[in-house]
Amino acid sequence: MNNTKAPLRDEVRQLAEDAFHCKLISGYGDGPDINEFQIVYQGKPRHLPLDQARLFLVNLLNKIQQQ
């Protein structure tokens, strides 16, 4: 993995951990591709590029903060 992706992967991993503890997702982890991240949402695993995974998780966490 190149150095520019490492901080993004770390941020996505932290967002996923936060979403998991809020029970918004039921699992997460590295995807099959080095540039992907897996998020289990509503019982279905989703393999997303890191930037899309970050956006997905940020939006998910923002929804509960607005309630």
C-alpha positions in Angstrom: 0.0 0.0 0.0 1.3 3.4 -0.8 1.7 6.0 1.9 -1.1 8.2 0.6 -3.7 5.5 1.1 -2.6 4.6 4.7 -4.1 7.6 6.4 -7.4 7.2 4.5 -7.5 3.5 5.4 -6.9 4.4 9.1 -9.7 7.0 9.0 -12.1 4.6 7.3 -11.3 1.9 9.9 -12.0 4.4 12.8 -15.2 5.6 11.2 -16.3 1.9 10.8 -15.4 1.2 14.4 -17.6 4.1 15.5 -20.5 3.0 13.3 -20.1 -0.5 14.6 -20.3 0.6 18.2 -23.4 2.7 17.4 -24.9 -0.5 15.8 -25.2 1.1 12.4 -23.2 -1.6 10.7 -22.7 -5.2 11.7 -19.1 -5.7 10.5 -16.2 -4.2 8.7 -12.7 -5.0 7.5 -10.2 -4.9 4.6 -11.6 -5.8 1.3 -10.2 -8.3 -1.1 -8.5 -5.5 -3.0 -5.9 -3.3 -1.2 -7.9 -0.2 -2.2 -11.2 -1.5 -0.9 -12.9 -1.7 2.4 -15.7 -4.1 3.4 -18.7 -2.9 5.3 -21.5 -5.1 6.4 -24.7 -3.0 6.3 -28.2 -4.4 6.7 -26.8 -7.9 6.6 -25.1 -7.5 3.2 -21.3 -7.1 2.7 -20.4 -4.2 0.5 -16.9 -3.8 -1.0 -16.3 -0.1 -1.5 -13.3 1.9 -2.6 -11.7 3.7 0.4 -13.0 7.1 -0.6 -16.6 5.8 -1.1 -16.4 3.8 2.2 -15.4 7.0 4.0 -18.3 9.0 2.5 -20.8 6.2 3.3 -19.7 6.0 6.9 -19.6 9.7 7.4 -23.1 10.0 6.0 -24.3 7.1 8.2 -22.9 8.6 11.4 -24.2 12.1 10.5 -27.7 10.7 10.2 -27.8 9.6 13.8 -26.3 12.9 15.0 -29.1 14.8 13.4 -31.8 12.8 15.1 
